[in-house]
Amino acid sequence: MGQEEEGRLVEEATLLRCVAELLAGAKNVEKGLVRVASLLSRFLGADQGAFLVRRDEEWMLAGWRTDEDFSRILPRTPCLVVRAVPVAFSDDLGRASAAGENRRKPADSVAMPVRIGRRRLGFGIFRMGADRVPGRKILRLLDVVGVQVGAFCENRSVGEQVRTDRDRLASQNEELGRLLRFSMSLHANQDADAMFKWLCREFEAVSFVSGIELLSLHDGEPAVRIGATPGIKAQAARDGRAIARGWSEILSSRHRIHIPAADIRVKRFASLSPEPGRRPRLVRASRKIETPLFHAERLVGILSLQVAIRPEDDRRIDRLVESVSGQIALFLNRSADMEKIRTSANHDALTGLLNYMSFQDIFEREFERYQRYSRNMSLLLLDLDNFKGINDTFGHQVGDHVLRHVAGILKASIRKTDYAFRYGGDEFVILMSDANAERAAVLAQRIRTKVSRDIRGVSPYEFTVSTSIGIADCGSISSMEREELLLRADGALYRAKNAGRDRVQVAPERVPLETANVGAAAPRFRREPSELRVTQGAL
């Protein structure tokens, strides 16, 4: 073996060793191919070098550097170049064409196969001068290098697939963990507001969400809960009435459910606040996700999200919405059922007013507020006159209709801060916070007039209905016991009955009570007429 041949073999062995070292030290396939293309270009004396390798369903083009003449094969980007382009090659190593553009490599280029066994993965393409065409030995050497590169691509593809599978499993475990926490939170918490805040935080952890709206269709009280990022003008500009109108139109046009906008309650939450010290992120492009929530084929709500368009997050946010929609629908349905149970426990079944048990709880709470903040409070006791005669003469169905009509008048007459109760039988109670007896008397006169005027002709039978009302405020009691306030109002009602019915009477301020009557279970309280003042004579 001549010295020249020995030097050539050493050079080839060195080349193969360098190729192996470059591929072993590469972090990924792209960098490995670029390094080998650079090395082979110097070895062959080529002006340019690139690898075109098929990976999965795409062709990847990786090269060293480029110039104007070689721009048909490689982009004009120095160093690392990666492209996914549909390219097809013929079996002839000297010919290559780009699919759709029918491009051919230059005639003074050399193409080496990248393969594993007989399975071809791609080609290495090197731009050579006309006077530097390699011989057969160099081509055989390039074939060996092509096998090295093919094994490298295959091994890295397997490794990347393993890492991809591992990352996918980790992402799926994270999603399952999020769904598990969400499910546990729904089962542990019956508060819809707390559930909505938790839902906002979970969606914010997955992607940037600029706004979330959750419409719940409870019987008689549909509500829209809104979470928005502070500083987002599109959300801040919408007032509650516009939001309610928008949801009313959506229900009517898409689901054929007609709910007036005035009946939809809007609740806002600052649940999507940015981290402390950080300003809200500017969203240039966003998309809206709207998902109807069904339970047993019945629409119980609608979930709407405004999320940033980020391809890396789109699939995750879509999967999360699809996964939690069923659980949210179940929660809303269960919440509606629980609300019905609470309503039936706290409300009178016939009139829909709060019942006697609710009166005891609310009366105690409001009286404690009076004791703590010295805010006046008025109590109105209403009793229908000669109601027993209506029941005996016309039947209990007519009597029930009268009670429901009176309850409707009370609901329409009181303020939002007031409470109306059915105390028992034909007796009703109104509790007015931050109101003295004079203000309560104005309300009582309005109710008395409406009852006498509106319940005439409530049935085909001829009868009239009137009511007597007794009023007492906290200024009329001499002790700090709430039972005294109730007894004062009851005494005023008794005197109104004795004075001829169909009238309003107010208890005087701070008239001493017999200690025997304080704390009694609301008996009829009897006082001399001089202790009570009549504000309205009989009609």
C-alpha positions as CSV (number, residue, x, y, z in Angstrom):
1,M,0.0,0.0,0.0
2,G,1.4,3.3,-1.1
3,Q,1.9,6.3,1.2
4,E,-0.7,8.2,-0.8
5,E,-3.3,5.4,-0.4
6,E,-2.5,5.1,3.3
7,G,-3.0,8.8,3.8
8,R,-6.3,8.6,2.0
9,L,-7.5,5.8,4.2
10,V,-6.4,7.8,7.3
11,E,-8.3,10.8,6.0
12,E,-11.4,8.7,5.4
13,A,-11.2,7.1,8.8
14,T,-10.8,10.6,10.3
15,L,-13.8,11.8,8.4
16,L,-15.9,8.9,9.6
17,R,-14.8,9.5,13.2
18,C,-15.5,13.2,13.0
19,V,-18.9,12.5,11.5
20,A,-19.6,10.1,14.4
21,E,-18.5,12.6,17.0
22,L,-20.5,15.4,15.5
23,L,-23.6,13.3,15.4
24,A,-23.1,12.1,18.9
25,G,-22.7,15.6,20.3
26,A,-25.7,17.1,18.4
27,K,-28.7,18.0,20.6
28,N,-31.2,17.3,17.8
29,V,-31.4,16.1,14.3
30,E,-31.3,19.6,12.8
31,K,-28.0,20.6,14.4
32,G,-26.5,17.2,13.6
33,L,-27.3,17.4,9.9
34,V,-26.1,21.0,9.7
35,R,-22.7,20.1,11.2
36,V,-22.2,17.0,9.0
37,A,-23.2,19.1,5.9
38,S,-20.6,21.6,6.8
39,L,-17.9,19.0,7.4
40,L,-18.6,17.1,4.1
41,S,-18.7,20.4,2.2
42,R,-15.2,21.2,3.4
43,F,-14.0,17.6,2.7
44,L,-15.4,17.6,-0.8
45,G,-14.5,21.1,-1.6
46,A,-18.1,21.9,-2.2
47,D,-19.5,25.4,-2.3
48,Q,-22.7,24.4,-0.5
49,G,-24.1,21.4,1.4
50,A,-27.5,20.3,2.7
51,F,-29.4,17.3,3.8
52,L,-33.0,16.6,2.8
53,V,-34.5,14.0,5.1
54,R,-38.0,12.7,5.5
55,R,-39.3,12.9,9.1
56,D,-42.7,11.6,9.9
57,E,-45.0,13.1,7.3
58,E,-42.7,16.0,6.3
59,W,-39.4,16.7,4.5
60,M,-36.8,18.6,6.6
61,L,-34.2,20.6,4.7
62,A,-31.0,21.5,6.8
63,G,-28.0,23.2,5.3
64,W,-24.8,25.0,6.1
65,R,-24.9,28.3,4.3
66,T,-26.4,29.7,1.1
67,D,-25.8,32.1,-1.8
68,E,-27.8,33.4,-4.7
69,D,-27.0,30.5,-7.0
70,F,-28.1,27.8,-4.5
71,S,-31.2,29.6,-3.3
72,R,-33.5,27.3,-5.2
73,I,-32.5,24.5,-2.9
74,L,-31.8,26.3,0.4
75,P,-33.3,29.5,1.9
76,R,-31.1,32.5,2.3
77,T,-30.5,32.0,6.0
78,P,-27.0,31.5,7.3
79,C,-26.0,28.5,9.5
80,L,-29.0,26.5,10.7
81,V,-31.8,26.2,8.2
82,V,-34.8,23.9,8.8
83,R,-37.8,23.7,6.5
84,A,-40.8,21.5,6.2
85,V,-41.5,21.2,2.4
86,P,-43.2,18.5,0.3
87,V,-40.3,17.2,-1.9
88,A,-40.1,14.1,-4.0
89,F,-36.9,12.4,-5.3
90,S,-36.4,9.9,-8.0
91,D,-34.1,6.8,-7.5
92,D,-31.5,8.4,-9.7
93,L,-29.0,10.1,-7.3
94,G,-28.3,12.7,-9.9
95,R,-31.8,14.0,-10.1
96,A,-34.1,15.7,-7.6
97,S,-37.3,17.7,-8.0
98,A,-39.4,19.8,-5.6
99,A,-43.1,18.7,-5.7
100,G,-45.4,21.4,-7.0
101,E,-42.5,23.5,-8.4
102,N,-40.7,20.8,-10.6
103,R,-37.2,22.1,-9.5
104,R,-34.1,20.2,-10.3
105,K,-30.7,20.3,-8.5
106,P,-27.8,21.8,-10.5
107,A,-25.9,19.5,-12.8
108,D,-22.6,20.1,-10.9
109,S,-24.1,18.8,-7.6
110,V,-23.6,15.4,-5.9
111,A,-26.4,13.6,-4.1
112,M,-25.6,11.0,-1.5
113,P,-28.3,8.6,-0.1
114,V,-29.3,8.8,3.6
115,R,-30.5,5.3,4.4
116,I,-30.9,2.5,6.9
117,G,-30.3,-0.8,5.1
118,R,-32.3,-0.5,2.0
119,R,-34.8,2.0,3.4
120,R,-34.0,5.4,2.1
121,L,-34.6,8.4,4.5
122,G,-33.4,11.2,2.2
123,F,-30.4,12.7,0.5
124,G,-27.3,14.8,1.1
125,I,-26.9,17.4,-1.6
126,F,-23.5,19.1,-2.3
127,R,-22.8,21.8,-4.9
128,M,-19.6,21.0,-6.7
129,G,-17.6,22.7,-9.3
130,A,-17.4,21.2,-12.8
131,D,-13.8,20.3,-12.3
132,R,-14.3,18.7,-8.8
133,V,-16.5,15.8,-9.5
134,P,-15.7,13.0,-6.9
135,G,-14.6,9.6,-7.9
136,R,-16.1,6.2,-7.1
137,K,-14.1,5.8,-3.8
138,I,-15.4,9.1,-2.5
139,L,-18.9,8.2,-3.5
140,R,-18.6,4.9,-1.6
141,L,-17.3,6.9,1.4
142,L,-20.3,9.2,1.1
143,D,-22.5,6.1,1.0
144,V,-21.0,5.0,4.4
145,V,-21.5,8.4,5.8
146,G,-25.1,8.3,4.6
147,V,-25.6,5.1,6.6
148,Q,-24.2,6.9,9.6
149,V,-26.5,9.8,9.1
150,G,-29.5,7.5,8.6
151,A,-28.8,5.6,11.8
152,F,-28.5,8.9,13.6
153,C,-31.8,10.2,12.2
154,E,-33.5,6.9,13.1
155,N,-32.2,6.8,16.6
156,R,-32.9,10.5,17.3
157,S,-36.4,10.0,15.8
158,V,-37.0,7.2,18.3
159,G,-35.6,9.2,21.1
160,E,-37.7,12.2,20.1
161,Q,-40.7,10.1,19.9
162,V,-40.1,8.8,23.4
163,R,-39.7,12.3,24.7
164,T,-42.8,13.4,22.8
165,D,-44.7,10.5,24.3
166,R,-43.3,11.3,27.7
167,D,-44.3,15.0,27.4
168,R,-47.7,14.0,26.1
169,L,-48.2,11.7,29.1
170,A,-47.1,14.4,31.5
171,S,-49.5,16.9,29.9
172,Q,-52.3,14.4,30.0
173,N,-51.5,13.7,33.7
174,E,-51.6,17.4,34.4
175,E,-55.0,17.7,32.6
176,L,-56.3,14.7,34.5
177,G,-55.1,16.2,37.8
178,R,-56.8,19.5,37.0
179,L,-60.0,17.7,36.2
180,L,-59.8,15.6,39.4
181,R,-59.2,18.8,41.5
182,F,-62.1,20.5,39.7
183,S,-64.4,17.5,40.3
184,M,-63.5,17.4,44.0
185,S,-64.0,21.1,44.3
186,L,-67.5,20.8,42.8
187,H,-68.5,18.0,45.1
188,A,-67.0,19.8,48.2
189,N,-68.5,23.3,47.5
190,Q,-72.1,24.2,46.9
191,D,-71.4,27.9,46.4
192,A,-71.7,28.9,42.7
193,D,-69.6,32.0,43.2
194,A,-66.7,30.1,44.7
195,M,-66.9,27.5,41.9
196,F,-66.8,30.3,39.3
197,K,-63.7,31.9,40.9
198,W,-62.0,28.5,40.9
199,L,-62.9,27.9,37.3
200,C,-61.4,31.2,36.3
201,R,-58.1,30.4,38.0
202,E,-57.9,27.0,36.3
203,F,-58.5,28.4,32.8
204,E,-56.0,31.2,33.5
205,A,-53.4,28.5,34.3
206,V,-53.9,26.8,30.9
207,S,-53.9,29.9,28.6
208,F,-54.3,33.6,28.7
209,V,-58.0,34.2,29.2
210,S,-59.2,37.8,28.9
211,G,-62.8,37.1,29.9
212,I,-65.1,34.3,31.2
213,E,-68.9,34.4,31.3
214,L,-71.0,31.7,32.9
215,L,-74.8,31.8,32.4
216,S,-76.8,29.7,34.8
217,L,-80.5,29.1,34.2
218,H,-81.9,28.6,37.6
219,D,-85.7,28.5,37.8
220,G,-86.9,32.1,38.2
221,E,-83.5,33.6,38.6
222,P,-81.1,33.3,35.7
223,A,-77.6,34.8,36.5
224,V,-74.5,35.7,34.5
225,R,-71.2,35.5,36.3
226,I,-68.4,37.5,34.7
227,G,-64.6,37.2,35.3
228,A,-62.4,39.7,33.4
229,T,-58.8,40.9,33.5
230,P,-58.6,44.5,34.8
231,G,-57.4,46.8,32.0
232,I,-59.1,45.0,29.2
233,K,-61.3,47.7,27.6
234,A,-63.6,45.4,25.7
235,Q,-64.8,43.9,29.0
236,A,-64.9,47.1,31.0
237,A,-67.0,48.9,28.4
238,R,-69.9,46.5,28.7
239,D,-72.4,47.4,31.4
240,G,-74.7,44.9,33.1
241,R,-77.7,45.8,31.0
242,A,-75.9,45.3,27.7
243,I,-74.6,41.9,28.9
244,A,-78.1,40.9,30.0
245,R,-79.5,41.9,26.6
246,G,-76.8,40.0,24.8
247,W,-77.5,36.8,26.7
248,S,-81.3,37.3,26.3
249,E,-80.8,37.5,22.5
250,I,-78.6,34.4,22.5
251,L,-81.1,32.3,24.4
252,S,-83.9,33.4,22.2
253,S,-82.2,33.0,18.8
254,R,-80.1,29.9,19.4
255,H,-82.0,27.9,22.1
256,R,-85.6,29.3,21.8
257,I,-85.7,30.2,25.4
258,H,-87.3,33.6,26.0
259,I,-86.0,35.3,29.2
260,P,-86.3,39.1,29.5
261,A,-83.0,40.9,29.9
262,A,-84.4,42.5,33.1
263,D,-84.7,39.1,34.7
264,I,-81.1,38.2,34.2
265,R,-78.9,39.1,37.1
266,V,-75.3,40.1,36.3
267,K,-72.5,39.4,38.9
268,R,-68.9,40.6,38.2
269,F,-65.7,39.0,39.7
270,A,-62.1,40.3,39.4
271,S,-61.0,36.7,39.2
272,L,-58.6,37.0,36.3
273,S,-56.2,39.6,37.9
274,P,-52.6,39.5,36.7
275,E,-49.8,38.6,39.0
276,P,-48.8,41.3,41.5
277,G,-46.4,43.8,39.9
278,R,-47.3,42.8,36.4
279,R,-49.5,44.8,34.0
280,P,-52.2,43.0,32.0
281,R,-51.0,41.4,28.8
282,L,-52.1,43.0,25.6
283,V,-54.1,40.6,23.5
284,R,-53.9,41.4,19.8
285,A,-55.8,38.4,18.5
286,S,-58.3,36.3,20.5
287,R,-61.1,33.9,19.8
288,K,-64.4,33.1,21.6
289,I,-65.3,29.7,22.8
290,E,-69.0,29.2,23.6
291,T,-70.3,25.9,25.0
292,P,-73.9,25.1,25.9
293,L,-74.2,23.1,29.2
294,F,-76.8,20.3,29.1
295,H,-78.0,18.0,31.8
296,A,-80.5,15.3,30.9
297,E,-81.0,17.0,27.5
298,R,-82.0,20.2,29.3
299,L,-80.1,23.4,28.9
300,V,-78.9,24.5,32.4
301,G,-76.3,27.1,31.3
302,I,-73.8,28.4,28.8
303,L,-70.0,28.9,29.2
304,S,-68.3,31.5,27.2
305,L,-64.5,32.3,27.1
306,Q,-62.4,34.9,25.3
307,V,-58.9,33.4,24.9
308,A,-55.8,34.5,23.1
309,I,-55.0,32.8,19.8
310,R,-51.9,30.7,20.7
311,P,-51.5,27.5,18.7
312,E,-49.6,25.8,21.5
313,D,-52.5,26.3,23.9
314,D,-55.5,26.0,21.6
315,R,-55.9,22.2,21.9
316,R,-55.4,22.2,25.6
317,I,-58.0,24.9,26.3
318,D,-60.4,23.2,23.9
319,R,-60.0,19.8,25.7
320,L,-60.4,21.5,29.1
321,V,-63.6,23.2,28.0
322,E,-65.0,19.9,26.6
323,S,-64.0,18.0,29.7
324,V,-65.4,20.3,32.4
325,S,-68.6,21.3,30.6
326,G,-70.4,18.2,31.7
327,Q,-69.2,18.7,35.3
328,I,-70.3,22.3,35.3
329,A,-73.7,21.3,33.9
330,L,-74.0,18.7,36.7
331,F,-73.1,21.3,39.3
332,L,-75.5,23.9,38.0
333,N,-78.3,21.3,38.0
334,R,-77.5,20.2,41.5
335,S,-77.2,23.8,42.6
336,A,-80.6,24.5,41.2
337,D,-82.1,21.5,43.0
338,M,-80.5,22.6,46.3
339,E,-81.8,26.1,45.8
340,K,-85.3,24.6,45.3
341,I,-84.9,22.7,48.6
342,R,-83.7,25.8,50.5
343,T,-86.5,27.8,48.9
344,S,-89.2,25.3,49.9
345,A,-87.7,25.2,53.5
346,N,-87.7,29.0,53.9
347,H,-90.8,30.0,51.9
348,D,-94.5,29.5,52.3
349,A,-95.7,27.0,49.7
350,L,-99.0,28.9,49.0
351,T,-97.9,32.5,48.8
352,G,-94.2,32.2,48.0
353,L,-93.4,34.6,50.8
354,L,-90.8,33.8,53.5
355,N,-92.3,31.6,56.2
356,Y,-92.4,31.8,60.0
357,M,-89.0,30.1,60.5
358,S,-87.3,32.5,58.2
359,F,-89.0,35.4,60.1
360,Q,-87.4,34.2,63.3
361,D,-83.9,34.0,61.8
362,I,-84.1,37.3,59.9
363,F,-85.8,39.2,62.7
364,E,-83.0,38.1,65.1
365,R,-80.3,39.1,62.7
366,E,-81.8,42.5,61.9
367,F,-82.4,43.3,65.5
368,E,-78.8,42.5,66.3
369,R,-77.8,45.0,63.6
370,Y,-80.0,47.6,65.2
371,Q,-78.3,47.0,68.6
372,R,-74.8,47.2,67.1
373,Y,-75.2,50.2,64.7
374,S,-78.3,51.9,66.3
375,R,-80.1,51.8,62.9
376,N,-83.9,52.1,63.3
377,M,-86.1,49.2,62.2
378,S,-89.9,49.0,61.7
379,L,-92.1,46.0,62.0
380,L,-95.5,45.8,60.3
381,L,-98.2,43.2,61.2
382,L,-101.0,42.8,58.7
383,D,-104.2,40.9,59.3
384,L,-107.0,40.4,56.7
385,D,-110.4,41.5,58.1
386,N,-113.1,38.9,58.2
387,F,-111.1,36.4,56.2
388,K,-112.7,33.5,58.0
389,G,-116.0,34.5,56.6
390,I,-114.6,34.4,53.0
391,N,-113.4,30.9,53.6
392,D,-116.6,29.7,55.1
393,T,-118.8,31.4,52.5
394,F,-116.9,31.0,49.3
395,G,-114.6,28.0,50.1
396,H,-110.9,27.6,50.8
397,Q,-110.0,27.8,47.1
398,V,-111.2,31.4,47.0
399,G,-109.5,32.1,50.3
400,D,-106.2,30.7,48.9
401,H,-106.5,32.9,45.8
402,V,-107.0,36.0,48.1
403,L,-103.9,35.1,50.1
404,R,-101.8,34.7,46.9
405,H,-103.1,38.1,45.6
406,V,-102.2,39.8,48.9
407,A,-98.7,38.2,48.8
408,G,-98.2,39.6,45.3
409,I,-99.2,43.1,46.5
410,L,-96.7,42.9,49.3
411,K,-93.9,41.7,47.0
412,A,-94.5,44.6,44.6
413,S,-94.7,47.2,47.3
414,I,-91.7,46.6,49.5
415,R,-88.1,47.7,48.8
416,K,-85.3,45.4,47.9
417,T,-83.9,45.7,51.5
418,D,-87.2,44.8,53.1
419,Y,-88.6,41.4,53.9
420,A,-92.2,40.1,53.6
421,F,-93.4,37.0,55.5
422,R,-96.5,34.9,55.9
423,Y,-96.7,34.8,59.7
424,G,-99.5,32.3,59.8
425,G,-103.1,32.0,58.5
426,D,-104.2,35.4,57.2
427,E,-101.5,37.3,59.0
428,F,-98.4,38.8,57.3
429,V,-95.3,40.6,58.5
430,I,-93.1,43.2,56.8
431,L,-89.7,44.0,58.2
432,M,-88.2,47.3,57.2
433,S,-84.5,48.1,58.0
434,D,-83.3,51.7,58.3
435,A,-86.9,53.0,58.4
436,N,-88.9,54.7,61.2
437,A,-92.6,54.3,62.0
438,E,-93.6,57.3,59.9
439,R,-92.0,55.9,56.8
440,A,-93.4,52.4,57.5
441,A,-96.9,54.0,57.8
442,V,-96.6,55.4,54.2
443,L,-95.9,51.9,52.9
444,A,-98.8,50.5,55.1
445,Q,-101.3,53.0,53.7
446,R,-100.2,52.1,50.1
447,I,-100.7,48.4,50.8
448,R,-104.0,48.9,52.6
449,T,-105.3,50.9,49.6
450,K,-104.2,48.3,47.0
451,V,-105.7,45.4,48.9
452,S,-109.1,47.2,49.2
453,R,-109.0,48.3,45.5
454,D,-107.4,45.4,43.7
455,I,-108.9,42.3,45.3
456,R,-112.4,43.3,44.5
457,G,-113.7,41.0,41.8
458,V,-110.9,38.5,42.3
459,S,-113.5,35.8,41.8
460,P,-117.0,35.6,40.3
461,Y,-118.4,36.1,43.8
462,E,-119.2,39.5,45.3
463,F,-117.0,40.3,48.3
464,T,-114.5,42.9,49.5
465,V,-111.2,42.4,51.3
466,S,-109.7,44.9,53.7
467,T,-106.7,44.7,56.0
468,S,-105.7,46.1,59.4
469,I,-102.0,47.0,60.0
470,G,-100.1,47.6,63.2
471,I,-96.7,49.3,63.1
472,A,-93.9,49.6,65.7
473,D,-90.3,50.8,65.3
474,C,-87.3,50.5,67.7
475,G,-88.1,53.9,69.0
476,S,-91.2,52.6,70.7
477,I,-89.5,50.0,72.9
478,S,-87.9,50.7,76.3
479,S,-85.8,47.5,76.5
480,M,-83.3,45.9,74.1
481,E,-85.4,42.8,73.6
482,R,-86.8,42.1,70.1
483,E,-89.9,40.5,71.6
484,E,-91.0,43.9,72.8
485,L,-90.9,45.3,69.3
486,L,-93.1,42.4,68.2
487,L,-95.5,42.9,71.0
488,R,-95.8,46.7,70.3
489,A,-96.7,45.9,66.7
490,D,-99.2,43.3,67.8
491,G,-100.8,45.7,70.2
492,A,-101.1,48.3,67.5
493,L,-102.8,45.7,65.2
494,Y,-105.2,44.7,68.0
495,R,-106.2,48.4,68.5
496,A,-106.7,48.8,64.7
497,K,-109.1,45.8,64.8
498,N,-111.0,47.2,67.7
499,A,-111.2,50.7,66.1
500,G,-113.2,49.4,63.2
501,R,-110.7,47.5,61.0
502,D,-109.3,48.6,57.6
503,R,-106.9,51.0,59.1
504,V,-103.2,51.6,60.1
505,Q,-102.1,52.3,63.6
506,V,-98.7,53.1,64.9
507,A,-97.4,52.3,68.4
508,P,-96.2,55.4,70.4
509,E,-92.6,55.9,71.3
510,R,-91.2,54.3,74.5
511,V,-94.4,53.5,76.4
512,P,-93.4,51.2,79.4
513,L,-94.5,47.6,79.0
514,E,-95.6,45.2,81.7
515,T,-92.7,43.0,82.4
516,A,-95.0,40.0,82.3
517,N,-95.6,40.5,78.6
518,V,-92.0,40.9,77.5
519,G,-90.7,37.7,76.1
520,A,-94.1,36.2,75.5
521,A,-94.6,34.1,72.4
522,A,-96.5,36.9,70.5
523,P,-99.9,36.9,72.2
524,R,-102.5,39.5,71.3
525,F,-101.3,42.6,73.0
526,R,-104.0,44.8,74.5
527,R,-103.6,48.5,75.4
528,E,-105.8,51.4,76.1
529,P,-106.6,53.4,73.0
530,S,-104.8,56.4,74.4
531,E,-101.5,54.5,74.1
532,L,-101.9,54.1,70.3
533,R,-102.4,56.7,67.7
534,V,-104.7,56.1,64.7
535,T,-103.3,57.3,61.4
536,Q,-106.2,56.2,59.1
537,G,-109.9,56.0,59.9
538,A,-112.1,53.3,58.6
539,L,-113.3,53.6,55.1
